[in-house]
Amino acid sequence: MSEKTYELEAESELRVEIPTTAELTLVSGAAEVYGTEMVVGKLYTLRATNIAVFTWKGGTIKLSGNAVDSPYVAKETPMLSYINVHAALDQRRTTAAAASGTGPRTMIVGPANVGKSTLAMILANYAARVGRRPIYLDLDVGEGAAGMPGTLTAMTVDRPLDIESRFARCKPLTFHYGHGKINESTRLFTLLVDKLAKAATRRAERDPVVASSGYIVNTSDLDKDMVMSVAAQFEIDVVMVLDNERMYNELQAAIPGSTVVKLTKSGGVVPRDMAAKEAARLSHVKQYYYGSPGQGALHPALPVVHFDDVSIFKIGAPPVPAACLPFGADPFGHETQTVPIKPTQDLVHACFTVSSAPAGWQDTEGFKLIETEGLGFVSVQNVDMEERTMTLLAPAQGMPALPCTLLLCEQTYSDASN
């Protein structure tokens, strides 16, 4: 393992691509990672990620690991524009707090691989550093940075995110989507965004500090129509467009009364191929079960459940040709249909959302399984067809049984692998 030290000048950043593992230490000065301040002398262990270590006043960074040949120091960064955006948002929060009102509801949009998640984290961390408590909403179902891939999540950020584990210490509200892309089921996505928006409203109503702090909504690669839909559902009043001139101009006219801001992406943003994205997702999933250096190691449980003791469903059924549908039937109803699944060997390595559905949910009038919150996640390690049992991986050590026996499976479970 090699080691190198970098002297950073004021308002410069060290950009690092980490395919496996690397260790960072702030030797002297001051520096931050996505808005979270580094502690001098502390060793930070990072896995399968790309990061930028930025300094406002200068600092010395020691880097060791398998990524030491790729780092470089950049003197041109968008951080000045990002801090100005934070200052403008925080002024709105101050005004909202004084009037017991609602703070800025901000949404970040743009194409893939332009740094939307990075900007969202920076804004959330800067807000937390000055005592705000914004609601962070993650709609990036492919990445699942704040929850798990295939989910939509919301959480209150009341302290800067940990550099190593990021969202691992947060307790997100989670809804199961089950797909890796929004366009695979826009009907279901829109329905769950509506549930998330209502939950965020209830959370803000209970805490005036949360209400005045507003929202920070991280999105995936949405087209204009989906941006408009999400903006309406969350009552967005600030839209930040990264690296998309056309969408910026379209949204200025399409969302009257909202502030639309055009921002440039960081030069350190690196387009990732499918292999890199899959490696990042796998690292994130492993962190959920086994922990990270920032949160400490976890010792997951391996509960064994009988087929008869659990109910497994997936959301979404194959489409039915329009000619075969009854008159007046919803042609898109299959997207939100719940389909029972029988355990088979195909489920090995599949990830389940443990639903919070109540006992006897089938008999509850008006109850919709697809709208239930997730309690957590388990992964299938083994399926024994003779004994009719499944061995699951769960993050809670010594857990004798699941908190709920109704499980929602990812849509592509039959293609799941390690």
C-alpha positions as CSV (number, residue, x, y, z in Angstrom):
1,M,0.0,0.0,0.0
2,S,1.5,3.3,-1.1
3,E,1.2,6.7,0.6
4,K,1.4,10.3,-0.5
5,T,0.9,13.7,1.0
6,Y,-0.8,16.6,-0.8
7,E,-0.5,20.3,0.1
8,L,-3.8,22.0,-0.8
9,E,-3.9,25.8,-1.4
10,A,-7.0,27.8,-0.4
11,E,-10.1,27.1,-2.4
12,S,-8.7,24.0,-4.0
13,E,-9.7,20.3,-3.8
14,L,-8.1,16.9,-3.9
15,R,-10.1,14.6,-6.2
16,V,-9.9,10.8,-5.6
17,E,-11.4,7.8,-7.4
18,I,-11.5,4.9,-5.0
19,P,-12.2,1.5,-6.7
20,T,-11.5,-0.5,-3.6
21,T,-10.2,1.0,-0.3
22,A,-8.3,4.2,0.6
23,E,-7.5,6.0,3.8
24,L,-7.5,9.8,4.3
25,T,-6.0,11.9,7.1
26,L,-6.1,15.7,7.5
27,V,-2.5,16.3,8.8
28,S,-2.9,20.1,9.3
29,G,-5.1,23.0,8.3
30,A,-8.8,22.6,7.5
31,A,-10.7,20.6,4.9
32,E,-14.1,19.1,4.3
33,V,-15.7,16.3,2.3
34,Y,-19.1,17.2,0.8
35,G,-19.6,19.9,3.4
36,T,-18.6,17.7,6.4
37,E,-15.5,19.0,8.2
38,M,-12.6,16.6,8.6
39,V,-11.0,16.2,12.1
40,V,-7.2,16.8,12.2
41,G,-5.3,13.6,12.7
42,K,-8.4,11.3,12.3
43,L,-8.0,8.4,9.9
44,Y,-10.9,8.1,7.4
45,T,-11.4,4.7,5.6
46,L,-13.4,5.0,2.4
47,R,-14.5,2.2,0.1
48,A,-15.6,2.1,-3.6
49,T,-16.5,5.7,-4.0
50,N,-15.3,9.0,-5.6
51,I,-14.7,12.0,-3.3
52,A,-13.4,15.5,-3.3
53,V,-11.6,16.9,-0.3
54,F,-12.1,20.7,-0.4
55,T,-10.3,23.4,1.6
56,W,-11.3,27.1,2.0
57,K,-8.1,28.1,3.7
58,G,-5.5,25.4,2.9
59,G,-4.6,22.1,4.4
60,T,-2.3,19.0,4.2
61,I,-3.9,15.7,3.3
62,K,-2.3,12.3,3.6
63,L,-3.7,9.6,1.3
64,S,-2.9,5.9,1.3
65,G,-4.4,2.9,-0.4
66,N,-5.0,1.5,-3.8
67,A,-6.2,4.7,-5.5
68,V,-3.1,6.9,-4.9
69,D,-2.2,6.9,-8.6
70,S,-5.4,8.6,-9.7
71,P,-5.8,11.6,-7.4
72,Y,-5.1,15.1,-8.5
73,V,-5.5,18.6,-7.1
74,A,-7.9,21.0,-8.8
75,K,-7.9,24.7,-8.3
76,E,-11.1,25.4,-10.2
77,T,-14.1,24.1,-8.4
78,P,-17.8,25.0,-8.2
79,M,-17.7,25.3,-4.4
80,L,-17.9,29.1,-4.4
81,S,-21.2,29.0,-6.3
82,Y,-22.4,26.2,-4.0
83,I,-21.7,28.1,-0.8
84,N,-23.5,31.2,-2.4
85,V,-26.5,29.0,-3.0
86,H,-26.4,27.8,0.6
87,A,-26.3,31.4,1.8
88,A,-29.3,32.3,-0.3
89,L,-31.3,29.3,1.0
90,D,-30.3,30.0,4.6
91,Q,-31.5,33.6,4.3
92,R,-34.9,32.2,3.2
93,R,-34.8,29.9,6.2
94,T,-34.1,32.8,8.6
95,T,-37.1,34.7,7.1
96,A,-39.3,31.6,7.4
97,A,-38.3,31.0,11.0
98,A,-39.1,34.5,12.0
99,A,-42.6,34.2,10.5
100,S,-43.1,30.6,11.7
101,G,-43.4,29.7,8.1
102,T,-42.0,27.1,5.6
103,G,-38.4,27.3,4.4
104,P,-37.2,26.7,0.9
105,R,-38.2,23.5,-0.8
106,T,-35.3,22.8,-3.1
107,M,-35.0,20.2,-5.9
108,I,-31.8,19.3,-7.8
109,V,-32.2,18.0,-11.3
110,G,-30.0,17.2,-14.3
111,P,-28.8,14.3,-16.4
112,A,-26.9,11.3,-15.0
113,N,-23.4,11.7,-13.6
114,V,-23.3,15.4,-13.1
115,G,-23.1,15.5,-9.3
116,K,-26.7,15.9,-8.1
117,S,-26.2,13.6,-5.1
118,T,-23.0,15.5,-4.2
119,L,-24.6,18.9,-4.3
120,A,-27.6,17.6,-2.3
121,M,-25.2,16.3,0.4
122,I,-23.2,19.6,0.5
123,L,-26.4,21.6,0.9
124,A,-27.7,19.3,3.6
125,N,-24.4,19.4,5.5
126,Y,-24.0,23.1,5.4
127,A,-27.6,23.6,6.6
128,A,-26.9,21.2,9.5
129,R,-23.7,23.0,10.4
130,V,-25.6,26.2,11.1
131,G,-28.3,24.6,13.2
132,R,-30.9,23.8,10.5
133,R,-32.8,20.5,10.2
134,P,-33.8,20.1,6.6
135,I,-35.7,17.1,5.3
136,Y,-33.6,15.2,2.8
137,L,-35.6,13.3,0.2
138,D,-33.8,10.8,-2.0
139,L,-35.6,9.9,-5.2
140,D,-32.6,8.3,-6.9
141,V,-33.8,4.7,-7.0
142,G,-30.9,3.4,-8.9
143,E,-28.2,4.6,-6.5
144,G,-30.1,4.4,-3.2
145,A,-27.5,6.5,-1.5
146,A,-29.7,7.4,1.5
147,G,-31.6,4.1,1.7
148,M,-31.2,1.0,-0.5
149,P,-31.3,0.7,-4.3
150,G,-34.9,0.4,-5.4
151,T,-36.4,2.6,-2.6
152,L,-37.5,6.2,-2.0
153,T,-36.4,7.7,1.3
154,A,-36.8,10.7,3.5
155,M,-35.0,11.8,6.7
156,T,-34.3,14.8,8.8
157,V,-30.6,15.9,8.7
158,D,-29.9,17.4,12.1
159,R,-26.1,17.0,12.0
160,P,-23.5,16.8,9.3
161,L,-23.3,13.4,7.6
162,D,-20.5,11.1,8.6
163,I,-17.7,11.1,6.0
164,E,-17.2,7.3,6.0
165,S,-20.8,6.1,6.5
166,R,-22.7,9.1,5.2
167,F,-26.4,8.3,5.7
168,A,-25.9,5.1,7.8
169,R,-26.6,6.8,11.1
170,C,-29.8,8.4,9.8
171,K,-33.2,6.7,10.3
172,P,-34.9,7.1,7.0
173,L,-38.6,6.7,6.2
174,T,-38.5,4.2,3.3
175,F,-41.0,3.1,0.6
176,H,-40.4,0.1,-1.6
177,Y,-40.2,0.8,-5.3
178,G,-38.5,-2.4,-6.5
179,H,-37.0,-1.1,-9.8
180,G,-33.7,0.4,-10.7
181,K,-35.1,3.1,-13.1
182,I,-38.0,5.5,-12.8
183,N,-39.3,4.8,-16.3
184,E,-39.9,1.2,-15.4
185,S,-43.0,2.1,-13.5
186,T,-43.8,5.8,-13.6
187,R,-47.3,5.2,-12.1
188,L,-45.8,3.5,-9.0
189,F,-43.1,6.1,-8.7
190,T,-45.6,9.0,-8.8
191,L,-47.8,7.2,-6.2
192,L,-44.8,6.7,-3.8
193,V,-43.6,10.3,-4.3
194,D,-47.0,11.4,-3.2
195,K,-46.8,9.3,0.0
196,L,-43.3,10.7,0.7
197,A,-44.5,14.3,0.2
198,K,-47.4,13.8,2.6
199,A,-45.1,12.2,5.2
200,A,-42.6,15.1,4.9
201,T,-45.5,17.6,5.4
202,R,-46.6,15.8,8.6
203,R,-43.0,15.8,9.8
204,A,-42.6,19.5,9.2
205,E,-45.9,20.3,10.9
206,R,-44.6,18.7,14.1
207,D,-41.4,20.7,14.3
208,P,-41.1,24.5,13.4
209,V,-37.3,24.2,13.0
210,V,-37.8,21.4,10.4
211,A,-40.5,23.4,8.7
212,S,-38.4,26.5,8.4
213,S,-35.4,24.5,7.2
214,G,-37.3,23.2,4.2
215,Y,-36.6,20.3,1.9
216,I,-33.6,19.1,-0.2
217,V,-34.8,16.8,-2.9
218,N,-32.2,14.7,-4.7
219,T,-33.5,13.2,-8.0
220,S,-32.5,10.8,-10.7
221,D,-32.3,11.5,-14.4
222,L,-35.9,12.9,-14.8
223,D,-37.4,14.3,-18.0
224,K,-39.2,17.6,-18.0
225,D,-42.7,16.1,-17.3
226,M,-41.4,14.1,-14.3
227,V,-39.6,17.2,-13.0
228,M,-42.9,19.1,-13.2
229,S,-44.8,16.3,-11.5
230,V,-42.3,16.0,-8.6
231,A,-42.1,19.7,-8.2
232,A,-45.9,19.9,-7.9
233,Q,-46.1,17.1,-5.3
234,F,-43.4,18.6,-3.1
235,E,-44.5,22.2,-3.7
236,I,-41.0,23.0,-4.8
237,D,-40.0,26.7,-4.9
238,V,-36.3,26.4,-5.8
239,V,-35.0,24.2,-8.7
240,M,-31.3,23.8,-9.2
241,V,-30.4,22.6,-12.7
242,L,-27.0,21.0,-13.1
243,D,-25.4,20.9,-16.6
244,N,-28.5,21.1,-18.7
245,E,-29.1,24.4,-20.5
246,R,-32.2,23.2,-22.3
247,M,-34.0,22.1,-19.1
248,Y,-33.0,25.3,-17.3
249,N,-34.7,27.4,-20.0
250,E,-37.7,25.2,-20.2
251,L,-38.3,25.1,-16.4
252,Q,-38.0,28.9,-16.1
253,A,-41.2,29.2,-18.1
254,A,-42.8,26.0,-16.9
255,I,-42.6,26.6,-13.1
256,P,-43.9,30.1,-12.5
257,G,-43.3,31.5,-9.1
258,S,-40.3,29.3,-8.5
259,T,-36.6,30.2,-8.5
260,V,-34.7,28.2,-11.2
261,V,-30.9,28.3,-10.8
262,K,-28.4,27.0,-13.3
263,L,-25.2,25.5,-11.9
264,T,-22.2,24.0,-13.5
265,K,-21.1,20.5,-12.6
266,S,-17.7,19.9,-10.9
267,G,-14.8,19.0,-13.1
268,G,-14.2,16.1,-10.8
269,V,-17.5,14.3,-11.7
270,V,-16.5,11.1,-13.6
271,P,-19.0,9.2,-15.8
272,R,-19.3,5.7,-14.4
273,D,-19.9,2.6,-16.5
274,M,-22.3,-0.1,-15.4
275,A,-19.5,-2.1,-13.7
276,A,-18.6,0.9,-11.5
277,K,-22.2,1.6,-10.7
278,E,-22.8,-2.0,-9.7
279,A,-19.7,-2.0,-7.5
280,A,-20.9,1.1,-5.7
281,R,-24.3,-0.3,-5.2
282,L,-22.9,-3.6,-3.9
283,S,-20.6,-1.7,-1.5
284,H,-23.6,0.3,-0.2
285,V,-25.6,-2.9,0.3
286,K,-22.8,-4.6,2.2
287,Q,-22.4,-1.5,4.4
288,Y,-26.0,-1.8,5.4
289,Y,-25.5,-5.3,6.8
290,Y,-21.9,-5.2,7.9
291,G,-21.4,-1.6,8.9
292,S,-18.6,0.9,8.0
293,P,-15.6,2.3,9.7
294,G,-17.6,5.4,10.6
295,Q,-20.4,3.5,12.4
296,G,-18.4,0.5,13.6
297,A,-18.6,-3.1,12.4
298,L,-22.0,-4.8,12.5
299,H,-22.6,-8.5,13.2
300,P,-25.6,-9.5,11.1
301,A,-28.0,-12.2,12.0
302,L,-28.9,-15.2,9.9
303,P,-32.5,-16.0,10.8
304,V,-34.1,-19.1,9.2
305,V,-37.8,-18.7,8.3
306,H,-40.2,-21.4,7.0
307,F,-42.0,-20.8,3.8
308,D,-45.4,-20.9,5.6
309,D,-44.3,-18.2,8.0
310,V,-43.7,-15.4,5.5
311,S,-45.6,-13.9,2.7
312,I,-43.6,-12.6,-0.3
313,F,-44.9,-10.1,-2.9
314,K,-43.5,-8.0,-5.7
315,I,-45.1,-4.9,-7.1
316,G,-45.9,-4.9,-10.7
317,A,-47.4,-7.5,-13.1
318,P,-46.8,-8.1,-16.8
319,P,-48.8,-5.7,-19.0
320,V,-52.0,-6.9,-20.5
321,P,-52.7,-6.0,-24.2
322,A,-55.3,-3.3,-24.5
323,A,-57.5,-5.5,-26.6
324,C,-57.7,-8.1,-23.8
325,L,-58.7,-5.6,-21.0
326,P,-62.3,-5.2,-19.9
327,F,-64.1,-2.0,-21.0
328,G,-63.0,0.9,-18.8
329,A,-60.1,-1.0,-17.2
330,D,-57.0,1.0,-16.3
331,P,-54.3,0.1,-18.9
332,F,-51.6,0.9,-16.4
333,G,-53.1,-0.9,-13.4
334,H,-50.5,-3.7,-13.7
335,E,-47.8,-1.3,-12.6
336,T,-49.2,-1.1,-9.0
337,Q,-50.6,-4.6,-8.8
338,T,-49.2,-6.8,-6.0
339,V,-48.2,-10.3,-7.1
340,P,-47.5,-13.1,-4.6
341,I,-44.2,-15.0,-5.1
342,K,-43.5,-18.6,-4.1
343,P,-40.0,-19.2,-2.7
344,T,-37.6,-20.8,-5.2
345,Q,-33.8,-21.0,-5.7
346,D,-34.2,-17.9,-7.9
347,L,-34.6,-15.8,-4.8
348,V,-31.0,-16.4,-3.6
349,H,-29.2,-13.0,-3.3
350,A,-32.6,-11.2,-3.7
351,C,-33.2,-8.2,-1.3
352,F,-36.5,-7.9,0.5
353,T,-38.0,-4.9,2.1
354,V,-39.6,-5.9,5.4
355,S,-43.1,-4.3,5.2
356,S,-44.8,-2.6,8.2
357,A,-48.1,-4.0,7.0
358,P,-50.4,-4.8,9.9
359,A,-51.6,-8.3,10.7
360,G,-54.6,-9.2,8.7
361,W,-53.9,-6.5,6.2
362,Q,-55.8,-8.3,3.5
363,D,-59.0,-7.7,5.4
364,T,-58.4,-4.0,6.1
365,E,-60.7,-1.8,4.0
366,G,-58.8,0.8,2.0
367,F,-55.4,-0.6,2.9
368,K,-52.8,-0.7,0.1
369,L,-49.8,-2.9,0.5
370,I,-47.7,-0.8,-1.9
371,E,-48.1,2.3,0.3
372,T,-46.7,0.7,3.5
373,E,-43.4,1.9,5.0
374,G,-40.4,-0.3,5.1
375,L,-39.0,-1.4,8.5
376,G,-35.6,-2.5,7.0
377,F,-34.1,-5.0,4.6
378,V,-33.1,-8.6,4.5
379,S,-31.2,-10.5,1.9
380,V,-31.7,-14.2,0.9
381,Q,-28.6,-16.3,1.6
382,N,-30.0,-19.8,1.0
383,V,-33.3,-21.5,0.0
384,D,-33.8,-25.1,1.1
385,M,-36.6,-26.5,-1.0
386,E,-36.7,-29.8,0.9
387,E,-37.0,-28.3,4.3
388,R,-39.0,-25.4,2.9
389,T,-36.9,-22.7,4.7
390,M,-35.0,-19.6,3.7
391,T,-31.9,-18.3,5.4
392,L,-31.9,-14.5,5.5
393,L,-29.2,-11.9,6.2
394,A,-30.4,-9.2,8.6
395,P,-28.4,-6.3,10.1
396,A,-29.6,-6.9,13.7
397,Q,-27.4,-9.3,15.7
398,G,-29.2,-12.1,17.5
399,M,-32.5,-11.3,16.0
400,P,-34.7,-14.4,16.7
401,A,-37.4,-13.5,14.2
402,L,-38.4,-10.9,11.7
403,P,-40.4,-7.9,13.0
404,C,-42.9,-8.5,10.3
405,T,-43.4,-11.5,8.0
406,L,-44.6,-9.7,5.0
407,L,-41.7,-9.1,2.5
408,L,-41.6,-7.0,-0.7
409,C,-39.2,-8.3,-3.3
410,E,-37.3,-6.4,-6.0
411,Q,-38.9,-6.6,-9.4
412,T,-35.8,-8.3,-11.0
413,Y,-35.3,-10.9,-8.3
414,S,-34.8,-13.7,-10.7
415,D,-31.8,-11.8,-12.2
416,A,-30.3,-11.0,-8.8
417,S,-26.7,-12.1,-8.2
418,N,-24.0,-11.4,-5.8
